[in-house]
Amino acid sequence: MIHYWPGGEGVARKLAEEAARLPPLPALPRDALRRGGPVTIYLAPDPDKFDELAGGHPPEWSAGVAIPAKRVIVLPGFLSKRAEPYRLGRILQHELAHVALHDYLAPAQLPRWFDEGYAQWAAGEWGWEGAWQLWLAFVTERAPPLDSISLDWPYADSDARVAYLLAVSAVGYLVEHGGGEEGLRIFLERWREGGALEPALRQTYGRTLAQFEHDWLKEVERRYGWGLILTQSFLLWLPFLALVLILTIRRRRRMLARLEALRADEIPDSPAYWLGEDVGTEEGDEGTNTAGG
C-alpha cells in the first residue's frame, strides 16, 4: 500500500510499476513478505515529512527508512540527494529486504552488519563500482580498522558508505564461499529455528563467528589490494586490445590484396634472358651485332 501527498501521483504510479516487477527476495521463502501482513509505504512530500515519518532525523546517507516492527517504509517522494527518482525501485527492494528478514528471523536480534549487508545484496547493490569504492577507502585510509565485523555506522555519508560496502562484502563472502544462495537459505532457516546466529553459522558453514571474521578479513585484504587494480586494468584494456587485433588483421588482409594486385603487373620472376635462352638470334650468330649499320 503506497501513501502519497498531492503532487506525488506520478512518482507513486511509477513506484507501483517498479514494485510489481521486483524479483523475489533471495534465500527467503517466496511468501516471506506476505506472512506478516501488508507493508505500508509512505512517499514523503518534503524533507520535514520524511524526518517525521522516519521517527526523527535519519542520517543524511539513508536513501530510505524501514521500520520492520511496524512494517512501514518511508521513501523520499521529492527531489533530494538522498535518492534519485529512477533508483526508487531498487531502494524499495532494499527496504523490503529489511522488513522480510526481520519478520522471518523474529524474535532473533540481527547484527547491523548482516541486516544491512543482506539488504544490499538482495537489492543487487554490489558490483565493480562498489569494489572500487572499497579499494579507494583502504588506499585513502578511510576504511575502519578491520579488527572486528561489528562495524560502526557513522553519521557522515562517505564513512557510512564504506561500512555498507564492508557489510555487503561479508554477506557476499558467505554466498561465494558457502554454497551460493542455497547455502544462505539453509543458514537463515537454521538461524530462524535456533534463534541464534553463531550455532546456525557452525551448522551450515562449519565455522565459528571468529573463524568467519578471520577468513572474511583476509579476503577483504586480498581482494581489495593491488590484485583488484591488476584485474580491473586488464578488463579495461581487454576491449582495446581486441579492437587493435581486429584492425591489425584487416590491415594485413588489405596489404596482401594490394600485393597480389601488384604482382599481377610485374615482369615474370624468370624472364627468358635470365635462363640463357636466345632472344632474336639464330644459331651461329653468337657474338655478332644483329643491329643494322
Secondary structure, 3 states (H helix, E strand, C coil): CEEECCCCHHHHHHHHHHHHHCCCCCCCCCCCCCCCCCCEEEEECCHHHHHHHHCCCCCCCCCCEEEHHHCEEEEECCCECCECHHHHHHHHHHHHHHHHHHHHHCCCCCCHHHHHHHHHHHCCCCCHHHHHHHHHHHHCCCCCCCCCCCCCCCCCHHHHHHHHHHHHHHHHHHHHHCCHHHHHHHHHHHHHHHCCHHHHHHHHHCCCHHHHHHHHHHHHHHHCCHHHHHHHHHHHHHHHHHHHHHHHHHHHHHHHHHHHHHHHCCCCCCCHHHCCCCCCCCCCCCCCCCCCC
